Amino acid sequence: MTQKADPQSFDRFALDYDRFVSLLPGQNTGWLLGLGLKGHRALDAGCGSGHAVEALADSFDEVVGLDLSAPLIEIAKARRSRPNVRYVVKDLFDLEDQDGFDTVYSHTMLHHLGDYRAGLEHLKRLVRPGGTVALIDNVCDLYPTPPRTAYTWPALWSFPGEIRRVGLRDAWFQLRFWHSRRWLSHLLSDRYLSRKQFRELCGSVFPGARFDDLGFALAMAWTAPPSGSQVH
């Protein structure tokens, strides 16, 4: 089995999740776009409802968005479709692509896998020589699974500021989403690596990778060796 238990939990709140992410502009794309990547083909592994896919479509001739959640992919197709974008409902480990990708990206998906290292190695096999693997994943140094209050209390504290930022209606939606049973159940089933574990594991698969601390997550960017010297 390649995924942890109940990998399709997003199916139960796909529309609310898409609205939630839409209210956080740049969270799924800011660091990635800052890398200035361009090329022929890009992959977003664990693309959700397509926010990063839509952003990548401006810089690549073809973008493939892959996710295990059919409802999220349906939202992506309806709201973030482009002529150069293709969405696929599939397990990451079932994706084989002989042509490879100039950029392979994944945002907060890896901790859902049953075998983290195998996921990293599979992503590495999908990148072309000279291409880039760009990863972001949640990390936590205190405990593998943060408690409920790690999410609900910050949501309460930030509520006044969110009213000023997005308005009362959307801020109230965000607050309710953070406290919703389904979203909290999903979060409390997650297990995160520590910053040290993330750096060590990713560094062992991607030697010489660059790491950036995003606060809630760590990001990694790695350029594959040119053709003729790539080692998988």
MDAnalysis code that builds the backbone (N, CA, C; Angstrom):
import MDAnalysis as mda
import numpy as np

u = mda.Universe.empty(696, n_residues=232, atom_resindex=np.repeat(np.arange(232), 3), trajectory=True)
u.add_TopologyAttr("name", ["N", "CA", "C"] * 232)
u.add_TopologyAttr("resid", np.arange(1, 233))
u.add_TopologyAttr("resname", ["MET", "THR", "GLN", "LYS", "ALA", "ASP", "PRO", "GLN", "SER", "PHE", "ASP", "ARG", "PHE", "ALA", "LEU", "ASP", "TYR", "ASP", "ARG", "PHE", "VAL", "SER", "LEU", "LEU", "PRO", "GLY", "GLN", "ASN", "THR", "GLY", "TRP", "LEU", "LEU", "GLY", "LEU", "GLY", "LEU", "LYS", "GLY", "HIS", "ARG", "ALA", "LEU", "ASP", "ALA", "GLY", "CYS", "GLY", "SER", "GLY", "HIS", "ALA", "VAL", "GLU", "ALA", "LEU", "ALA", "ASP", "SER", "PHE", "ASP", "GLU", "VAL", "VAL", "GLY", "LEU", "ASP", "LEU", "SER", "ALA", "PRO", "LEU", "ILE", "GLU", "ILE", "ALA", "LYS", "ALA", "ARG", "ARG", "SER", "ARG", "PRO", "ASN", "VAL", "ARG", "TYR", "VAL", "VAL", "LYS", "ASP", "LEU", "PHE", "ASP", "LEU", "GLU", "ASP", "GLN", "ASP", "GLY", "PHE", "ASP", "THR", "VAL", "TYR", "SER", "HIS", "THR", "MET", "LEU", "HIS", "HIS", "LEU", "GLY", "ASP", "TYR", "ARG", "ALA", "GLY", "LEU", "GLU", "HIS", "LEU", "LYS", "ARG", "LEU", "VAL", "ARG", "PRO", "GLY", "GLY", "THR", "VAL", "ALA", "LEU", "ILE", "ASP", "ASN", "VAL", "CYS", "ASP", "LEU", "TYR", "PRO", "THR", "PRO", "PRO", "ARG", "THR", "ALA", "TYR", "THR", "TRP", "PRO", "ALA", "LEU", "TRP", "SER", "PHE", "PRO", "GLY", "GLU", "ILE", "ARG", "ARG", "VAL", "GLY", "LEU", "ARG", "ASP", "ALA", "TRP", "PHE", "GLN", "LEU", "ARG", "PHE", "TRP", "HIS", "SER", "ARG", "ARG", "TRP", "LEU", "SER", "HIS", "LEU", "LEU", "SER", "ASP", "ARG", "TYR", "LEU", "SER", "ARG", "LYS", "GLN", "PHE", "ARG", "GLU", "LEU", "CYS", "GLY", "SER", "VAL", "PHE", "PRO", "GLY", "ALA", "ARG", "PHE", "ASP", "ASP", "LEU", "GLY", "PHE", "ALA", "LEU", "ALA", "MET", "ALA", "TRP", "THR", "ALA", "PRO", "PRO", "SER", "GLY", "SER", "GLN", "VAL", "HIS"])
u.atoms.positions = np.array([
    [0.854, -1.204, 0.000],
    [0.000, 0.000, 0.000],
    [0.879, 1.239, 0.000],
    [0.650, 2.156, -0.934],
    [1.533, 3.300, -1.086],
    [1.112, 4.513, -0.279],
    [-0.145, 4.554, 0.169],
    [-0.634, 5.711, 0.888],
    [-1.011, 5.338, 2.320],
    [-1.044, 6.339, 3.189],
    [-1.516, 6.121, 4.541],
    [-3.021, 5.888, 4.519],
    [-3.561, 5.508, 5.673],
    [-4.997, 5.243, 5.763],
    [-5.803, 6.470, 5.364],
    [-6.896, 6.219, 4.656],
    [-7.836, 7.253, 4.241],
    [-7.151, 8.398, 3.497],
    [-6.432, 8.097, 2.415],
    [-5.714, 9.150, 1.693],
    [-6.632, 10.104, 0.970],
    [-7.899, 9.730, 0.780],
    [-8.831, 10.576, 0.045],
    [-9.755, 11.357, 0.982],
    [-9.258, 11.677, 2.183],
    [-10.097, 12.401, 3.131],
    [-10.494, 13.777, 2.605],
    [-9.709, 14.346, 1.687],
    [-10.059, 15.645, 1.104],
    [-11.371, 15.570, 0.330],
    [-11.755, 14.366, -0.114],
    [-13.001, 14.216, -0.872],
    [-14.195, 14.753, -0.097],
    [-14.156, 14.663, 1.226],
    [-15.313, 15.000, 2.045],
    [-15.504, 16.505, 2.234],
    [-14.469, 17.292, 1.905],
    [-14.612, 18.746, 2.063],
    [-13.896, 19.486, 0.935],
    [-13.959, 18.937, -0.272],
    [-13.195, 19.471, -1.401],
    [-13.566, 20.918, -1.723],
    [-14.855, 21.233, -1.788],
    [-15.261, 22.593, -2.138],
    [-14.830, 23.603, -1.083],
    [-15.025, 23.251, 0.185],
    [-14.596, 24.153, 1.256],
    [-13.085, 24.311, 1.259],
    [-12.364, 23.241, 0.993],
    [-10.904, 23.320, 0.975],
    [-10.438, 24.247, -0.141],
    [-11.053, 24.146, -1.315],
    [-10.672, 25.028, -2.412],
    [-10.923, 26.489, -2.052],
    [-12.048, 26.771, -1.419],
    [-12.320, 28.143, -0.998],
    [-11.303, 28.596, 0.040],
    [-10.964, 27.717, 0.956],
    [-9.987, 28.023, 2.004],
    [-8.633, 28.387, 1.398],
    [-8.155, 27.570, 0.465],
    [-6.864, 27.840, -0.178],
    [-6.923, 29.127, -0.996],
    [-8.063, 29.376, -1.645],
    [-8.213, 30.578, -2.458],
    [-8.104, 31.854, -1.625],
    [-8.393, 31.760, -0.340],
    [-8.307, 32.913, 0.541],
    [-6.903, 33.130, 1.096],
    [-5.977, 32.280, 0.694],
    [-4.582, 32.402, 1.131],
    [-3.683, 32.557, -0.092],
    [-3.829, 33.635, -0.847],
    [-3.080, 33.790, -2.096],
    [-1.576, 33.762, -1.867],
    [-0.900, 32.979, -2.688],
    [0.551, 32.889, -2.602],
    [1.065, 31.770, -1.729],
    [0.236, 31.219, -0.833],
    [0.740, 30.181, 0.057],
    [1.166, 28.936, -0.718],
    [0.422, 28.599, -1.760],
    [0.757, 27.421, -2.553],
    [1.681, 27.732, -3.718],
    [1.952, 29.016, -3.963],
    [2.697, 29.366, -5.171],
    [3.834, 30.359, -4.969],
    [3.814, 31.113, -3.886],
    [4.781, 32.197, -3.720],
    [6.226, 31.749, -3.812],
    [6.602, 30.768, -3.005],
    [7.990, 30.296, -3.013],
    [8.335, 29.681, -4.361],
    [7.424, 28.891, -4.908],
    [7.668, 28.230, -6.188],
    [7.929, 29.243, -7.296],
    [7.078, 30.244, -7.421],
    [7.252, 31.235, -8.474],
    [8.526, 32.040, -8.271],
    [8.942, 32.180, -7.016],
    [10.190, 32.885, -6.727],
    [11.424, 32.191, -7.265],
    [11.306, 30.907, -7.588],
    [12.439, 30.179, -8.157],
    [12.670, 30.539, -9.620],
    [11.666, 31.139, -10.263],
    [11.806, 31.567, -11.647],
    [11.952, 30.427, -12.640],
    [11.287, 29.320, -12.396],
    [11.441, 28.145, -13.250],
    [10.628, 28.291, -14.537],
    [11.213, 27.811, -15.637],
    [10.554, 27.803, -16.934],
    [10.962, 26.540, -17.673],
    [10.196, 26.180, -18.694],
    [10.570, 25.009, -19.478],
    [9.424, 24.471, -20.304],
    [9.600, 23.248, -20.755],
    [8.596, 22.607, -21.605],
    [7.516, 21.927, -20.780],
    [7.911, 21.070, -19.802],
    [6.928, 20.274, -19.075],
    [7.128, 20.422, -17.571],
    [6.016, 20.514, -16.844],
    [6.051, 20.585, -15.376],
    [5.007, 19.643, -14.805],
    [5.298, 19.113, -13.624],
    [4.376, 18.239, -12.891],
    [4.127, 18.822, -11.516],
    [2.856, 18.888, -11.121],
    [2.489, 19.198, -9.734],
    [1.900, 17.922, -9.141],
    [2.663, 17.267, -8.281],
    [2.251, 16.004, -7.664],
    [1.519, 16.298, -6.364],
    [0.224, 15.966, -6.317],
    [-0.620, 16.347, -5.199],
    [-1.144, 17.749, -5.417],
    [-1.704, 17.982, -6.599],
    [-2.043, 19.338, -7.041],
    [-3.298, 19.897, -6.399],
    [-4.093, 19.062, -5.700],
    [-5.329, 19.564, -5.115],
    [-6.254, 20.112, -6.177],
    [-6.750, 21.325, -5.960],
    [-7.686, 21.925, -6.910],
    [-7.008, 22.842, -7.915],
    [-5.690, 22.703, -8.064],
    [-5.005, 23.279, -9.207],
    [-4.438, 24.670, -9.089],
    [-4.285, 25.213, -7.885],
    [-3.774, 26.575, -7.748],
    [-2.349, 26.711, -8.288],
    [-1.461, 25.803, -7.927],
    [-0.084, 25.884, -8.424],
    [0.003, 25.502, -9.894],
    [-0.838, 24.579, -10.328],
    [-0.858, 24.207, -11.744],
    [-1.172, 25.431, -12.595],
    [-2.169, 26.190, -12.181],
    [-2.552, 27.400, -12.911],
    [-1.388, 28.383, -12.977],
    [-0.649, 28.515, -11.884],
    [0.492, 29.427, -11.867],
    [1.615, 28.928, -12.773],
    [1.887, 27.631, -12.744],
    [2.947, 27.064, -13.576],
    [2.623, 27.161, -15.060],
    [1.345, 27.165, -15.399],
    [0.931, 27.176, -16.810],
    [1.410, 28.417, -17.550],
    [1.757, 29.474, -16.827],
    [2.267, 30.682, -17.474],
    [3.723, 30.542, -17.909],
    [4.429, 29.549, -17.377],
    [5.866, 29.438, -17.629],
    [6.282, 28.138, -18.303],
    [5.315, 27.231, -18.527],
    [5.621, 25.934, -19.139],
    [4.658, 25.655, -20.291],
    [5.155, 24.925, -21.279],
    [4.322, 24.567, -22.428],
    [3.247, 23.559, -22.049],
    [3.564, 22.684, -21.109],
    [2.621, 21.661, -20.661],
    [2.764, 21.465, -19.166],
    [1.644, 21.417, -18.460],
    [1.652, 21.173, -17.018],
    [0.686, 20.037, -16.717],
    [1.162, 19.070, -15.959],
    [0.337, 17.949, -15.516],
    [0.067, 18.110, -14.031],
    [-1.203, 18.103, -13.662],
    [-1.592, 18.142, -12.262],
    [-2.130, 16.784, -11.848],
    [-1.519, 16.190, -10.844],
    [-1.881, 14.845, -10.393],
    [-2.362, 14.890, -8.960],
    [-3.469, 14.206, -8.692],
    [-3.954, 14.107, -7.321],
    [-4.789, 12.846, -7.184],
    [-4.839, 12.310, -5.973],
    [-5.607, 11.102, -5.703],
    [-7.094, 11.402, -5.485],
    [-7.413, 12.665, -5.245],
    [-8.793, 13.045, -4.939],
    [-9.538, 13.444, -6.215],
    [-10.489, 12.629, -6.629],
    [-11.278, 12.941, -7.824],
    [-12.090, 14.234, -7.660],
    [-12.727, 14.500, -6.503],
    [-13.462, 15.760, -6.352],
    [-12.572, 16.997, -6.491],
    [-11.356, 16.948, -5.947],
    [-10.455, 18.085, -6.102],
    [-10.053, 18.272, -7.558],
    [-9.815, 17.182, -8.258],
    [-9.456, 17.284, -9.677],
    [-10.625, 17.835, -10.488],
    [-11.850, 17.467, -10.144],
    [-13.004, 18.005, -10.849],
    [-13.108, 19.518, -10.643],
    [-12.826, 19.980, -9.433],
    [-12.812, 21.425, -9.173],
    [-11.715, 22.089, -9.988],
    [-10.539, 21.466, -10.030],
    [-9.426, 22.019, -10.809],
    [-9.792, 22.154, -12.283],
    [-10.426, 21.128, -12.826],
    [-10.813, 21.164, -14.237],
    [-11.840, 22.261, -14.506],
    [-12.745, 22.457, -13.555],
    [-13.806, 23.444, -13.744],
    [-13.316, 24.876, -13.559],
    [-12.346, 25.078, -12.645],
    [-11.975, 26.441, -12.271],
    [-10.584, 26.861, -12.732],
    [-9.693, 25.897, -12.999],
    [-8.312, 26.253, -13.326],
    [-7.800, 25.438, -14.517],
    [-8.626, 25.417, -15.526],
    [-8.273, 24.713, -16.754],
    [-7.576, 25.664, -17.723],
    [-6.592, 25.173, -18.406],
    [-5.888, 25.918, -19.455],
    [-5.653, 24.972, -20.622],
    [-5.454, 25.503, -21.829],
    [-5.169, 24.631, -22.974],
    [-3.922, 23.770, -22.791],
    [-2.968, 24.259, -22.011],
    [-1.709, 23.535, -21.820],
    [-1.659, 22.771, -20.496],
    [-2.827, 22.547, -19.890],
    [-2.899, 21.857, -18.597],
    [-3.672, 20.549, -18.750],
    [-3.150, 19.507, -18.086],
    [-3.839, 18.214, -18.050],
    [-3.891, 17.744, -16.603],
    [-5.099, 17.413, -16.134],
    [-5.283, 16.922, -14.769],
    [-5.506, 15.412, -14.781],
    [-4.913, 14.730, -13.799],
    [-4.958, 13.272, -13.738],
    [-5.295, 12.832, -12.319],
    [-6.259, 11.930, -12.191],
    [-6.563, 11.311, -10.897],
    [-5.756, 10.017, -10.825],
    [-4.735, 10.014, -9.966],
    [-3.852, 8.848, -9.927],
    [-2.983, 8.907, -8.685],
    [-2.624, 7.747, -8.188],
    [-1.628, 7.622, -7.122],
    [-0.263, 8.005, -7.687],
    [0.499, 8.758, -6.923],
    [1.822, 9.179, -7.380],
    [2.656, 8.006, -7.869],
    [2.628, 6.892, -7.141],
    [3.493, 5.769, -7.475],
    [3.054, 5.045, -8.755],
    [1.858, 5.353, -9.223],
    [1.383, 4.768, -10.478],
    [1.738, 5.625, -11.680],
    [2.313, 6.799, -11.444],
    [2.663, 7.692, -12.546],
    [4.025, 7.320, -13.113],
    [4.021, 6.942, -14.363],
    [5.254, 6.692, -15.100],
    [5.240, 7.596, -16.324],
    [6.338, 8.264, -16.600],
    [6.398, 9.174, -17.737],
    [7.790, 9.089, -18.358],
    [7.855, 8.534, -19.545],
    [9.144, 8.307, -20.191],
    [9.816, 9.613, -20.616],
    [9.014, 10.647, -20.904],
    [9.594, 11.915, -21.364],
    [10.211, 12.716, -20.225],
    [9.683, 12.561, -19.009],
    [10.196, 13.303, -17.868],
    [9.720, 14.753, -17.867],
    [10.034, 15.446, -16.781],
    [9.572, 16.821, -16.585],
    [10.750, 17.738, -16.292],
    [10.645, 18.974, -16.784],
    [11.670, 19.974, -16.482],
    [11.566, 20.447, -15.033],
    [10.346, 20.455, -14.502],
    [10.128, 20.780, -13.096],
    [9.146, 19.786, -12.496],
    [9.510, 19.252, -11.352],
    [8.627, 18.383, -10.574],
    [8.391, 19.086, -9.242],
    [7.131, 19.385, -8.959],
    [6.768, 20.158, -7.767],
    [5.785, 19.369, -6.911],
    [5.904, 19.536, -5.600],
    [4.935, 18.938, -4.681],
    [4.790, 19.843, -3.466],
    [3.546, 20.138, -3.100],
    [3.260, 21.032, -1.973],
    [2.462, 20.283, -0.918],
    [3.058, 20.070, 0.240],
    [2.433, 19.460, 1.428],
    [1.682, 18.172, 1.094],
    [2.280, 17.358, 0.266],
    [1.698, 16.062, -0.089],
    [2.489, 14.900, 0.495],
    [3.787, 15.070, 0.623],
    [4.649, 13.936, 0.945],
    [4.337, 13.290, 2.289],
    [3.895, 14.084, 3.270],
    [3.618, 13.494, 4.585],
    [2.392, 12.581, 4.561],
    [1.638, 12.596, 3.459],
    [0.499, 11.689, 3.329],
    [0.907, 10.305, 2.834],
    [2.138, 10.165, 2.383],
    [2.588, 8.891, 1.836],
    [2.992, 7.919, 2.937],
    [2.766, 6.650, 2.688],
    [3.192, 5.629, 3.645],
    [4.692, 5.457, 3.684],
    [5.370, 5.749, 2.587],
    [6.828, 5.619, 2.500],
    [7.377, 6.928, 1.942],
    [7.827, 7.785, 2.818],
    [8.293, 9.121, 2.453],
    [9.477, 9.044, 1.488],
    [10.478, 8.224, 1.840],
    [11.664, 8.113, 0.998],
    [11.311, 7.599, -0.398],
    [10.437, 6.614, -0.467],
    [10.040, 6.090, -1.775],
    [9.380, 7.180, -2.613],
    [8.597, 8.049, -1.967],
    [7.991, 9.159, -2.681],
    [9.025, 10.113, -3.245],
    [10.033, 10.440, -2.438],
    [11.112, 11.317, -2.903],
    [11.848, 10.691, -4.088],
    [12.156, 9.422, -3.967],
    [12.894, 8.748, -5.025],
    [12.076, 8.653, -6.307],
    [10.759, 8.486, -6.169],
    [9.918, 8.427, -7.363],
    [9.861, 9.791, -8.051],
    [9.741, 10.852, -7.283],
    [9.762, 12.189, -7.858],
    [11.089, 12.457, -8.564],
    [12.171, 11.974, -7.985],
    [13.487, 12.167, -8.591],
    [13.577, 11.474, -9.947],
    [12.955, 10.304, -10.063],
    [12.988, 9.577, -11.329],
    [12.187, 10.279, -12.421],
    [11.271, 11.160, -12.036],
    [10.407, 11.821, -13.010],
    [11.012, 13.093, -13.594],
    [12.103, 13.591, -13.013],
    [12.676, 14.841, -13.492],
    [13.706, 14.562, -14.583],
    [13.753, 15.437, -15.577],
    [14.713, 15.320, -16.665],
    [16.110, 15.742, -16.201],
    [17.158, 15.274, -16.873],
    [18.501, 15.788, -16.591],
    [18.517, 17.319, -16.720],
    [19.079, 17.981, -15.729],
    [19.118, 19.439, -15.723],
    [17.858, 20.091, -15.206],
    [16.819, 19.287, -14.911],
    [15.561, 19.824, -14.397],
    [15.605, 20.049, -12.899],
    [14.500, 20.521, -12.358],
    [14.426, 20.903, -10.950],
    [13.318, 20.154, -10.228],
    [13.642, 19.654, -9.043],
    [12.642, 19.131, -8.120],
    [12.446, 20.179, -7.030],
    [11.211, 20.628, -6.849],
    [10.886, 21.646, -5.849],
    [9.817, 21.085, -4.926],
    [10.112, 21.041, -3.628],
    [9.216, 20.404, -2.665],
    [8.949, 21.327, -1.483],
    [7.720, 21.279, -0.993],
    [7.357, 21.931, 0.263],
    [6.585, 20.912, 1.089],
    [6.935, 20.793, 2.365],
    [6.131, 19.943, 3.234],
    [6.091, 20.522, 4.637],
    [4.972, 20.280, 5.307],
    [4.821, 20.706, 6.691],
    [5.836, 19.996, 7.578],
    [6.330, 20.707, 8.573],
    [7.266, 20.141, 9.541],
    [6.853, 20.582, 10.936],
    [7.271, 19.811, 11.919],
    [6.999, 20.180, 13.313],
    [8.104, 19.603, 14.190],
    [8.777, 20.453, 14.930],
    [9.910, 20.016, 15.741],
    [9.497, 19.489, 17.112],
    [8.301, 19.831, 17.588],
    [7.900, 19.451, 18.942],
    [7.258, 18.073, 19.004],
    [6.450, 17.737, 17.991],
    [5.755, 16.458, 18.001],
    [5.353, 16.130, 16.567],
    [5.257, 14.858, 16.218],
    [4.883, 14.487, 14.844],
    [3.504, 14.984, 14.438],
    [2.562, 14.967, 15.386],
    [1.204, 15.430, 15.104],
    [0.843, 16.553, 16.069],
    [0.790, 17.794, 15.597],
    [0.421, 18.898, 16.483],
    [-0.983, 18.702, 17.054],
    [-1.220, 19.196, 18.266],
    [-2.551, 19.054, 18.871],
    [-3.567, 19.979, 18.208],
    [-4.824, 19.721, 18.469],
    [-5.926, 20.511, 17.910],
    [-5.716, 22.010, 18.154],
    [-5.250, 22.364, 19.357],
    [-5.111, 23.782, 19.701],
    [-4.047, 24.494, 18.870],
    [-3.136, 23.738, 18.265],
    [-2.126, 24.356, 17.403],
    [-2.763, 24.982, 16.164],
    [-3.982, 24.563, 15.845],
    [-4.707, 25.102, 14.696],
    [-5.833, 26.043, 15.128],
    [-6.570, 25.652, 16.163],
    [-7.762, 26.423, 16.529],
    [-7.417, 27.739, 17.229],
    [-6.414, 27.728, 18.097],
    [-6.067, 28.966, 18.791],
    [-5.524, 30.036, 17.852],
    [-4.558, 29.718, 16.973],
    [-4.101, 30.746, 16.022],
    [-5.231, 31.273, 15.132],
    [-6.173, 30.400, 14.776],
    [-7.303, 30.851, 13.968],
    [-8.130, 31.895, 14.715],
    [-8.302, 31.691, 16.021],
    [-9.041, 32.665, 16.833],
    [-8.265, 33.973, 16.964],
    [-6.976, 33.864, 17.249],
    [-6.152, 35.068, 17.423],
    [-6.101, 35.913, 16.143],
    [-6.068, 35.249, 15.011],
    [-5.916, 35.978, 13.748],
    [-7.247, 36.459, 13.173],
    [-8.361, 36.087, 13.803],
    [-9.679, 36.406, 13.254],
    [-9.883, 37.905, 13.014],
    [-9.553, 38.784, 13.956],
    [-9.744, 40.227, 13.691],
    [-8.939, 40.709, 12.484],
    [-7.699, 40.229, 12.379],
    [-6.880, 40.621, 11.240],
    [-7.412, 40.083, 9.928],
    [-7.972, 38.888, 9.967],
    [-8.539, 38.306, 8.752],
    [-9.794, 39.058, 8.309],
    [-10.553, 39.582, 9.265],
    [-11.709, 40.409, 8.906],
    [-11.246, 41.619, 8.109],
    [-10.152, 42.237, 8.556],
    [-9.630, 43.409, 7.842],
    [-9.080, 43.019, 6.471],
    [-8.519, 41.803, 6.381],
    [-7.877, 41.381, 5.134],
    [-8.875, 40.910, 4.087],
    [-9.826, 40.063, 4.475],
    [-10.719, 39.451, 3.480],
    [-12.193, 39.783, 3.690],
    [-12.514, 40.492, 4.779],
    [-13.913, 40.815, 5.048],
    [-14.537, 39.817, 6.006],
    [-15.629, 40.224, 6.649],
    [-16.252, 39.415, 7.690],
    [-16.740, 38.069, 7.168],
    [-17.379, 38.039, 6.013],
    [-17.953, 36.788, 5.501],
    [-16.879, 35.720, 5.295],
    [-15.799, 36.088, 4.608],
    [-14.751, 35.100, 4.338],
    [-13.947, 34.777, 5.594],
    [-13.740, 35.761, 6.456],
    [-13.014, 35.497, 7.700],
    [-13.807, 34.533, 8.581],
    [-15.132, 34.705, 8.619],
    [-15.979, 33.800, 9.398],
    [-15.933, 32.401, 8.811],
    [-15.918, 32.294, 7.482],
    [-15.780, 30.987, 6.840],
    [-14.453, 30.330, 7.242],
    [-13.366, 31.088, 7.179],
    [-12.054, 30.543, 7.557],
    [-12.067, 30.023, 8.989],
    [-12.614, 30.817, 9.897],
    [-12.638, 30.420, 11.310],
    [-13.422, 29.127, 11.485],
    [-14.579, 29.039, 10.838],
    [-15.378, 27.815, 10.938],
    [-14.679, 26.626, 10.298],
    [-13.966, 26.870, 9.207],
    [-13.247, 25.770, 8.551],
    [-12.143, 25.234, 9.460],
    [-11.388, 26.137, 10.088],
    [-10.333, 25.701, 11.006],
    [-10.883, 24.873, 12.169],
    [-12.100, 25.130, 12.547],
    [-12.709, 24.422, 13.677],
    [-13.624, 23.280, 13.243],
    [-13.723, 23.035, 11.952],
    [-14.644, 22.000, 11.474],
    [-14.130, 20.604, 11.816],
    [-15.060, 19.719, 12.106],
    [-14.698, 18.358, 12.506],
    [-13.909, 17.639, 11.417],
    [-14.325, 17.768, 10.161],
    [-13.659, 17.030, 9.083],
    [-12.241, 17.522, 8.847],
    [-12.037, 18.843, 8.851],
    [-10.698, 19.385, 8.636],
    [-9.785, 19.040, 9.805],
    [-10.274, 19.184, 11.027],
    [-9.454, 18.834, 12.181],
    [-9.152, 17.340, 12.224],
    [-10.119, 16.516, 11.841],
    [-9.872, 15.078, 11.792],
    [-8.760, 14.752, 10.817],
    [-8.766, 15.444, 9.686],
    [-7.687, 15.244, 8.716],
    [-6.349, 15.688, 9.299],
    [-6.311, 16.884, 9.867],
    [-5.053, 17.408, 10.414],
    [-4.508, 16.516, 11.527],
    [-5.393, 15.985, 12.356],
    [-4.951, 15.172, 13.482],
    [-4.596, 13.746, 13.068],
    [-4.746, 13.440, 11.772],
    [-4.258, 12.159, 11.259],
    [-2.897, 12.313, 10.590],
    [-2.443, 13.561, 10.424],
    [-1.153, 13.818, 9.786],
    [-0.003, 13.530, 10.742],
    [1.125, 13.163, 10.170],
    [2.366, 13.023, 10.921],
    [3.465, 13.725, 10.133],
    [4.149, 14.657, 10.796],
    [5.148, 15.476, 10.119],
    [6.559, 15.094, 10.556],
    [7.500, 15.329, 9.683],
    [8.903, 15.231, 10.043],
    [9.317, 16.495, 10.792],
    [10.380, 16.393, 11.567],
    [10.995, 17.592, 12.132],
    [11.826, 18.265, 11.035],
    [12.263, 19.484, 11.296],
    [13.123, 20.160, 10.324],
    [14.398, 19.364, 10.073],
    [14.977, 18.831, 11.114],
    [16.200, 18.050, 10.963],
    [15.944, 16.797, 10.130],
    [14.849, 16.105, 10.413],
    [14.527, 14.892, 9.659],
    [14.273, 15.203, 8.185],
    [13.570, 16.298, 7.931],
    [13.293, 16.683, 6.547],
    [14.582, 16.974, 5.795],
    [15.466, 17.751, 6.405],
    [16.729, 18.097, 5.752],
    [17.585, 16.846, 5.511],
    [17.634, 15.975, 6.503],
    [18.480, 14.789, 6.369],
    [17.925, 13.825, 5.322],
    [16.606, 13.599, 5.337],
    [16.014, 12.662, 4.399],
    [16.070, 13.200, 2.971],
    [15.640, 14.435, 2.793],
    [15.685, 15.017, 1.450],
    [17.120, 15.169, 0.953],
    [18.022, 15.532, 1.864],
    [19.418, 15.690, 1.471],
    [20.068, 14.384, 1.056],
    [19.608, 13.273, 1.628],
    [20.175, 11.981, 1.249],
    [19.708, 11.536, -0.131],
    [18.509, 11.971, -0.546],
    [17.984, 11.630, -1.871],
    [18.407, 12.671, -2.902],
    [18.514, 13.933, -2.458],
    [18.856, 15.038, -3.356],
    [20.111, 15.748, -2.826],
    [21.295, 15.174, -3.044],
    [22.527, 15.771, -2.504],
    [22.742, 17.191, -3.026],
    [23.105, 18.080, -2.115],
    [23.386, 19.457, -2.502],
    [22.153, 20.329, -2.653],
    [20.985, 19.847, -2.203],
    [19.743, 20.607, -2.350],
    [19.775, 21.890, -1.519],
    [19.013, 22.867, -1.968],
    [18.828, 24.128, -1.244],
    [17.582, 24.010, -0.377],
    [17.642, 24.501, 0.862],
    [16.497, 24.466, 1.767],
    [16.111, 25.876, 2.200],
    [14.821, 26.131, 2.286],
    [14.299, 27.409, 2.761],
    [13.257, 27.134, 3.841],
    [13.346, 27.854, 4.941],
    [12.394, 27.695, 6.040],
    [11.215, 28.642, 5.824],
    [10.022, 28.086, 5.676],
    [8.821, 28.880, 5.444],
    [7.974, 29.034, 6.700],
    [8.523, 28.614, 7.835],
    [7.799, 28.727, 9.100],
    [6.966, 27.494, 9.367],
    [5.844, 27.369, 8.688],
    [4.978, 26.207, 8.862],
    [5.517, 24.998, 8.120],
    [6.482, 25.239, 7.238],
    [6.985, 24.175, 6.366],
    [8.428, 24.448, 5.992],
    [9.070, 23.428, 5.453],
    [10.377, 23.588, 4.833],
    [10.229, 23.370, 3.334],
    [11.017, 24.099, 2.568],
    [11.021, 23.962, 1.119],
    [12.394, 23.495, 0.671],
    [12.424, 22.724, -0.405],
    [13.672, 22.200, -0.954],
    [13.660, 22.360, -2.463],
    [14.777, 22.798, -3.017],
    [14.942, 22.871, -4.471],
    [16.248, 22.180, -4.847],
    [16.185, 21.345, -5.859],
    [17.353, 20.551, -6.294],
    [17.380, 20.485, -7.812],
    [18.548, 20.708, -8.373],
    [18.719, 20.627, -9.823],
    [19.396, 19.313, -10.178],
    [18.759, 18.557, -11.061],
    [19.308, 17.272, -11.486],
    [20.560, 17.479, -12.315],
    [21.532, 16.566, -12.201],
    [22.735, 16.670, -13.034],
    [22.400, 16.645, -14.507],
    [23.250, 17.222, -15.351],
    [22.982, 17.198, -16.773],
    [23.012, 15.789, -17.353],
    [22.524, 15.650, -18.554],
    [22.482, 14.362, -19.214],
    [23.844, 13.708, -19.258],
    [23.848, 12.411, -18.953],
    [25.113, 11.666, -18.970],
    [25.761, 11.525, -17.623],
    [25.305, 12.353, -16.643],
    [25.916, 12.279, -15.304],
    [24.893, 12.088, -14.206],
    [23.597, 11.976, -14.579],
    [22.557, 11.874, -13.554],
    [22.597, 10.518, -12.886],
    [22.502, 10.558, -11.560],
    [22.489, 9.336, -10.755],
    [21.174, 9.289, -9.999],
    [20.409, 8.227, -10.163],
    [19.128, 8.071, -9.458],
    [19.334, 7.259, -8.189],
])
